[in-house]
Amino acid sequence: MAYDLQEQDQLDAFKAFWNRYGNLLLTLVTVVLLAIAGWRGWGWWQQRQAAEAAALYEQLRDAVDKRDVARVKQASGPLFEGYGGTVYGSMGALLAARAYHDAGDLRAAKAPLAWAVEKAGDLEYRMLARLRLAGILLDEQAYDEALKLLTVPDAGAFAGALADRRGDVLLAQGKREEARAAYRQALEALEPGSALRPLVQLKLDALGGA
């Protein structure tokens, strides 16, 4: 096929451009394609992880509903080990702890709560685990350990609940003035419509701190 002069000039210009930038363009295209493939692969992997974690969580919930502690252990182990970074891992930790607590095994209940305090991905689950673990330590009269657990610089929306639990621990130690101060701090931090406020107020009134 014959080319006229204009077409030949365009072809020569393209050849010159390709000789100069062709390798760079191919590299950029390859990088983009690999990035797209990696992004899609990551999304698929996340979906698969979530589906598998959800299945294990359902097994755990069924075991808890049936008060089958042996099955709780069987389901919770793989859930924490393989899918701890998912929300199902965090929810499963709280659920398993409740099952052990209801069964009277406080030692077993502390393990998933301690795990959630350190590794739960969501702040809410970490704080809930902290509160519940502190409650078990209070029952065990491990007061210093409980107070250490309840000392959180930036507790956010949980500041009131943590202060209330600190008051409980301090009162159990016989430190009435410090307990009163903790309950007052809880009232200051709690929202006006919080369901916890009336209970905290009752505790404060009982200490003569209205």
C-alpha positions, 0 to 999 in steps of 0.5 A, spaced: 500 500 500 502 506 497 502 512 502 502 519 500 507 524 503 502 526 509 501 519 511 508 518 510 510 523 515 505 521 520 508 514 520 515 517 521 513 521 527 509 515 530 515 511 529 520 516 532 515 517 538 514 509 539 522 508 539 522 514 544 516 512 549 514 505 547 517 502 552 515 507 557 508 506 555 508 499 555 511 499 562 505 504 565 500 500 561 502 494 565 503 497 572 495 500 571 493 493 569 496 489 575 494 495 579 486 493 577 487 486 577 490 487 584 484 491 587 479 486 584 483 480 587 483 484 594 476 485 593 474 478 592 479 476 598 475 481 602 468 478 600 471 471 601 473 472 608 467 476 610 463 470 608 467 465 611 467 469 618 460 470 617 459 462 617 463 461 623 459 467 627 453 463 625 455 457 628 458 460 634 451 464 635 447 457 635 452 454 640 451 460 645 443 460 644 444 452 645 448 453 651 453 448 648 460 451 651 464 445 647 461 448 640 463 455 643 470 453 643 470 449 637 467 455 633 470 461 636 478 459 636 478 459 628 474 465 628 479 469 632 485 466 629 483 466 621 478 472 621 480 476 627 480 482 623 473 482 621 467 485 625 465 478 626 471 476 630 470 482 634 462 480 635 464 473 636 469 475 642 463 478 646 459 473 644 463 467 646 465 471 653 458 471 655 457 464 654 463 462 658 460 467 663 453 464 663 456 458 664 460 460 670 467 460 667 470 466 669 477 465 667 475 462 660 470 469 659 476 473 660 480 470 654 476 473 648 475 479 652 482 480 653 483 479 645 478 484 643 481 489 648 487 489 644 485 486 637 478 488 635 478 493 629 472 497 632 473 502 637 466 500 640 468 493 641 474 494 644 471 499 649 465 494 650 470 488 651 474 493 656 468 494 660 466 487 661 473 485 662 473 490 668 466 487 671 469 480 671 475 483 675 471 486 679 467 480 681 474 477 682 476 482 687 482 484 682 481 491 683 488 494 681 488 490 675 480 493 673 482 500 675 488 500 670 484 497 665 479 502 666 484 508 665 483 510 658 485 517 656 481 518 650 475 514 651 470 518 647 463 516 648 465 511 653 468 516 658 461 516 662 461 508 662 468 507 664 467 512 670 461 509 672 465 502 672 471 505 676 466 508 681 464 501 682 471 498 683 473 504 688 467 503 692 468 495 693 475 498 695 472 502 700 474 508 697 467 512 698 470 519 696 474 517 690 468 513 688 463 519 689 468 523 684 468 517 679 460 517 679 460 525 678 465 524 673 460 519 669 454 524 670 458 529 667 460 525 661 454 521 660 448 524 655 442 527 658 438 521 655 443 516 657 439 510 660 445 509 665 444 516 668 439 514 673 443 508 675 449 512 676 445 518 680 442 512 685 449 510 686 451 517 687 445 519 692 446 512 696 453 515 697 450 522 699 453 525 693 447 528 690 
